[in-house]
Amino acid sequence: MAKKFEYTENEFKGINCNGNLKKGESPEMVNFRITNSYSLKKRLGYKVLSRHNSKGRGIWCGNISGDEKCIYVEGANVNLFKNNSITNLGVLESTEGDVSFILLSDKLYVLDGVKIKVYDGITL
């Protein structure tokens, strides 16, 4: 069984891919950021929330009337992803092309290139 190896470096001096590493250099960095004091901090990363069979056309995450929302469009369906569940909010006129979102005065405007729909946090 492999032994656990831990190394602490107080000052990160960058990435060096030529194979001739010096103290404070790394050949590869994944999921880290450099702080103002030149040390490394692990990024929070990401996780898969949901998988779908068709291509997504747009996604928007933000706050409407004090409530966090994550809204995405797949095909013509506008869906709300919240608390690990998916709720269909309604259907757009088109099924292809990118969808844009604009938040204005606690209303989310959904533009599909054919028609503008408005989501007020409850109905589309």
SULHU-V254725 format. One record per pair of residues at least 12 apart in sequence whose C-alpha atoms are under 6 Angstrom apart, sorted by sequence separation. I is the first residue (numbers start at 1). J is the second residue. If there is no record, write none. Layout:
# SULHU-V254725
i = (I	I)
j = (J	J)
This chain:
# SULHU-V254725
i = (12	13	15	31	59	78	99	107	59	78	99	107	58	77	58	76	57	76	56	57	56	76	76	75	12	11	12	11	10	57	58	65	57	64	64)
j = (24	25	27	43	71	90	111	119	72	91	112	120	72	91	73	91	73	92	73	74	74	94	95	95	38	38	39	39	39	98	99	106	99	106	121)
